[in-house]
Protein backbone atom coordinates (compact mmCIF):
# COMPACT_ATOMS: atom_id res chain seq x y z
CA UNK A 1 0.00 0.00 0.00
CA UNK A 2 1.29 3.46 -0.85
CA UNK A 3 1.38 6.39 1.59
CA UNK A 4 -1.00 8.24 -0.72
CA UNK A 5 -3.55 5.44 -0.35
CA UNK A 6 -3.30 5.55 3.44
CA UNK A 7 -3.81 9.31 3.41
CA UNK A 8 -6.81 8.99 1.08
CA UNK A 9 -8.46 6.17 3.04
CA UNK A 10 -8.18 8.04 6.34
CA UNK A 11 -8.70 11.59 5.06
CA UNK A 12 -5.36 12.20 6.72
CA UNK A 13 -2.68 14.85 6.44
CA UNK A 14 1.05 14.32 5.88
CA UNK A 15 2.85 16.74 8.22
CA UNK A 16 6.40 15.54 7.54
CA UNK A 17 7.83 13.75 4.55
CA UNK A 18 6.62 15.61 1.50
CA UNK A 19 7.15 13.73 -1.73
CA UNK A 20 6.61 10.37 -0.03
CA UNK A 21 3.32 9.51 -1.77
CA UNK A 22 4.72 6.46 -3.56
CA UNK A 23 6.53 4.89 -0.62
CA UNK A 24 5.42 1.28 -0.10
CA UNK A 25 4.01 0.23 3.27
CA UNK A 26 3.47 -3.52 3.68
CA UNK A 27 2.55 -3.89 7.35
CA UNK A 28 0.82 -1.96 10.09
CA UNK A 29 1.32 -2.09 13.84
CA UNK A 30 -0.91 -0.22 16.29
CA UNK A 31 0.30 0.52 19.80
CA UNK A 32 0.72 3.23 22.39
CA UNK A 33 3.35 1.10 24.15
CA UNK A 34 6.68 1.97 22.60
CA UNK A 35 8.35 -0.98 24.34
CA UNK A 36 6.21 -3.25 22.11
CA UNK A 37 7.41 -1.40 19.01
CA UNK A 38 11.04 -2.00 19.98
CA UNK A 39 10.47 -5.78 19.84
CA UNK A 40 9.57 -5.70 16.13
CA UNK A 41 11.85 -6.40 13.21
CA UNK A 42 9.63 -5.56 10.26
CA UNK A 43 10.44 -3.54 7.16
CA UNK A 44 8.01 -1.26 5.32
CA UNK A 45 5.87 -0.81 8.43
CA UNK A 46 3.63 2.02 9.57
CA UNK A 47 3.28 2.63 13.31
CA UNK A 48 -0.25 3.63 14.26
CA UNK A 49 -0.41 5.37 17.63
CA UNK A 50 -2.11 8.00 19.73
CA UNK A 51 1.07 8.73 21.69
CA UNK A 52 2.16 12.09 20.30
CA UNK A 53 5.44 12.91 22.00
CA UNK A 54 9.19 12.70 21.48
CA UNK A 55 9.31 9.13 22.83
CA UNK A 56 7.38 7.98 19.76
CA UNK A 57 9.78 9.69 17.36
CA UNK A 58 12.84 8.32 19.16
CA UNK A 59 11.33 4.83 19.24
CA UNK A 60 10.66 4.96 15.50
CA UNK A 61 14.24 6.07 14.96
CA UNK A 62 15.64 3.14 16.97
CA UNK A 63 13.27 0.58 15.40
CA UNK A 64 13.80 1.83 11.82
CA UNK A 65 10.12 2.68 11.44
CA UNK A 66 9.80 4.96 8.44
CA UNK A 67 6.22 6.15 8.94
CA UNK A 68 4.05 7.08 11.94
CA UNK A 69 0.30 7.64 11.82
CA UNK A 70 -1.07 9.63 14.74
CA UNK A 71 -4.74 8.91 15.40
CA UNK A 72 -7.41 10.70 17.48
CA UNK A 73 -6.39 14.05 15.96
CA UNK A 74 -3.15 14.12 17.97
CA UNK A 75 -0.97 17.05 16.97
CA UNK A 76 2.73 16.90 16.17
CA UNK A 77 4.93 19.39 18.03
CA UNK A 78 7.66 21.46 16.40
CA UNK A 79 10.31 19.41 18.21
CA UNK A 80 8.81 16.15 16.93
CA UNK A 81 8.62 17.56 13.43
CA UNK A 82 12.24 18.69 13.49
CA UNK A 83 13.60 15.31 14.59
CA UNK A 84 11.33 13.40 12.17
CA UNK A 85 12.59 15.49 9.27
CA UNK A 86 16.21 14.93 10.33
CA UNK A 87 15.60 11.16 10.45
CA UNK A 88 13.42 10.99 7.29
CA UNK A 89 10.43 9.71 9.25
CA UNK A 90 7.05 10.39 7.65
CA UNK A 91 4.43 11.76 10.06
CA UNK A 92 0.73 11.55 9.28
CA UNK A 93 -2.23 12.78 11.33
CA UNK A 94 -5.86 11.63 11.14
CA UNK A 95 -9.02 12.24 13.14
CA UNK A 96 -10.12 8.61 13.38
CA UNK A 97 -9.79 6.51 16.53
CA UNK A 98 -7.08 3.84 16.47
CA UNK A 99 -9.71 1.12 16.16
CA UNK A 100 -11.40 2.80 13.21
CA UNK A 101 -8.14 3.67 11.43
CA UNK A 102 -6.77 0.14 11.78
CA UNK A 103 -10.04 -1.36 10.56
CA UNK A 104 -10.11 0.84 7.48
CA UNK A 105 -6.49 0.09 6.60
CA UNK A 106 -6.89 -3.66 7.17
CA UNK A 107 -10.01 -3.72 5.02
CA UNK A 108 -8.07 -1.93 2.29
CA UNK A 109 -5.37 -4.62 2.34
CA UNK A 110 -2.70 -3.47 4.79
CA UNK A 111 -1.30 -6.57 6.51
CA UNK A 112 -0.64 -6.89 10.25
CA UNK A 113 2.85 -7.56 11.58
CA UNK A 114 1.55 -10.77 13.17
Secondary structure, DSSP 8 states (H G I E B T S, - for coil): -BHHHHHHHHT-EEEE-TT-TT-B--EEEE-S-HHHHTT---SSEEEEES--SHHHHHHHHHTT--EEEE-TT----HHHHHHHHHTT-EEEE-SS-HHHHHHHHHHTT-EE--
